[in-house]
Amino acid sequence: MKKNLKKAAVVLSAAGMLAAMAGNAAFAEEEQITLKISHIFVDQNDGQTIGWYRALDEYKEAHPNVTIVEDTADNDAYKTKLKTQLAAGDVPDVFYAWGGGFSSPFVDAGIIENLDAYVENGTINMDAMMPDICNNFYYSDSLYALPLDSFIGVLMCNQELFDTYSLEVPKTMDDLYAVSKVFQENGITPLAMGEKDKWPGLFPFGVIALRYGGVGTTTGLLNGEGSFDQEFVAQSAQELQKLVDEGVFADDCVALTNDEAIEEFKQGRAAMWYSGNWQVGQLSTDSPLAGKLTIVNWPEITGASGDQNAFVGGASACLVASATSEHKQEAIEFMAFMSQHFSDYAYEEGAILPTWNYEGDMELEPYQETLLGLMGGADGFCLAWDTLLDPETADVHSTSLQGIYAKQMTADDYVAAMAAMR
Amino acid sequence: MNKILGNKTAITLFIAPSLILFGGIIFYSIVMSFRYSLLDWNGFGEGVFAGFGNYIKMFQDKVFLRSAANSLLLGVITLFTQLPLALLLALILTSGVKGEGFFRTVFFIPMTLSSVVIGQLWLKIYNPNYGILNSVLGALGLTSLQRNWLGDVNTALLSAFVPIIWQNVGYHMLLFYTSIKSISQEVVEAAKLDGATGLTSAFYIKIPLIKPMIRTCAIFVIIGSMKAFDMIYVLTNGGPVHMTEVPSSLMFSSIFNLNKYGYGSAISIFIVAECILMAVALQKLFRVKDSAI
């Protein structure tokens, strides 16, 4: 028996070698190349990861002459690793990055490739993309990155809790303050917030700034126009301080991480949560909140002169290519392929909002219909401030806001700190 | 044997591996960091030479000064709580209590866990909603003492120090324990015959005899505090509002969050210099004390 098995193994491996040789012969004319790719898709259960690998497998099948070498790390570790790697001059051919302030030093240092020529020669088909989706990837009017996902900030409400206390989902800030009072009296945190991580707290501020200042003014300010000592900035900071003072967030919000805050919301200890739509799919299908979630935009501010139906959001996560790659054309083709197919597949997984025109025939889940509906009627979008600002100003912004959440700083302190930067 | 030890080639050969490792990995990095610290550099492309600009900026930076003060405070607190506690435990364990081996292992367990695990454990202890600390305070009717330990700027720093101190008590206890155990039994017996038991024996026989170990531990503790990082990173990440920042955490965020490589390198050079100075100063201090006796 053993002998037979051995024989079989030998025959099989020989056959395998022959097949492999035949396969190589077929593509002998094509040059074998290797592309080094760095990205953050590590969580195998995440819809984005599933979408990424569906696209990658398809690419590999279509390009047998290209060997893809992946280097991955989780989000925060990735940022640290990437910066160390780039500082040492070891640039992957294609890598995951973020638009706005994150990639601007790469552009200045000439690390990443200007994509204008590839748009011109048709390697990148801008017409197949959602309109204006690349807004955050232009530096001095040149395109440097292709989008991976886009998101919008939404207010997620636990409808069951609202029904229990006969409350309506808030439409205006006054409503928000009113329902918060009722929730507080019943020992429920009105709005979950994990401000230990700093970035979650930028979302409410970001959307309030859009309510007071509007998309155009805010985007202009973040892209370097004028000083932060402006009325709408002060008004937004005051509104945030009021939210904190009125107890809309838990007193301990600066001690909780974002993950812990989500848990508060999932377990019904908090009635609302405001964040990007990344978790909406998972929350509405596979969590204790499935079927109880009402998704709306952040409430309007009566009398404020900005855009009352604008969203925090847009495209930030992106792919960029090395300016020193040995196989630039292939790298850009890979990037365009992945950007487009990731958009389709991760969207089908319910993990993102599409960045390219979706041409698949998937049936949409109700929450996806809701999100698309919200996006359709929007006044405009603007990313959270830390994404667009340079790292140093972004740090002052997020640390000062953390000060407001921790009741250690006032709105005036915030404005003074920001005005000192510009 | 003497022949080999006198042979220069042999000496070079034996020293070479560690010298190369030390020189290549540690010394080279420090020299490079010093070079970077003189640059105004965002980590990509070319840096601009800025002389000692980063160092001047550093000593004018309120956040940095607070971080340095925090690490000094940690050093002092650790020195005066952790070491006495470790010594006390070691003395009790060596005085022949029941279950010596068991307690020795128990006290040492925190040391075997990774800092991240301990950090997570203490995060749960401090959690304002379901943490054991607030629950116990509540059960005792001390609700006025309940607070958001790591989120409140008044308590965050001390709350972050407690796990750091707690974690290493076992380590120092073990060092003290072994050196007390290595005191010759004859000395202890002789003291016993002269009537020195319990406290007298501890204060006049054991503690004086393990002085070198106490010295070593004091240096470990101070240096360890200067470069504290992991626990702070897990517990508070320097927040809220930079209240719990230590030089290492500030260095990390300067380089990796703010793209200020030059400035971060200057902080790292400060940490190296501070540690060396402290070690030298402490050794000098102990020597002066010794000669005084």
Interface residues (C-beta under 8 A of the other chain):
Chain A: K79 T80 K83 L86 A87 P105 F106 D108 A109 G110 I111 K196 K198 D251 D252 C253 V254 A255 L256 R269 P391 E392 D395 T399 Q402 G403 A406 Q408 M409
Chain B: N42 G43 F44 G45 Y126 N127 P128 N129 N148 W149 L150 G151 D152 V153 T236 N237 G239 P240 V241 H242 S253 I255 F256 N257 L258 N259 K260 Y261
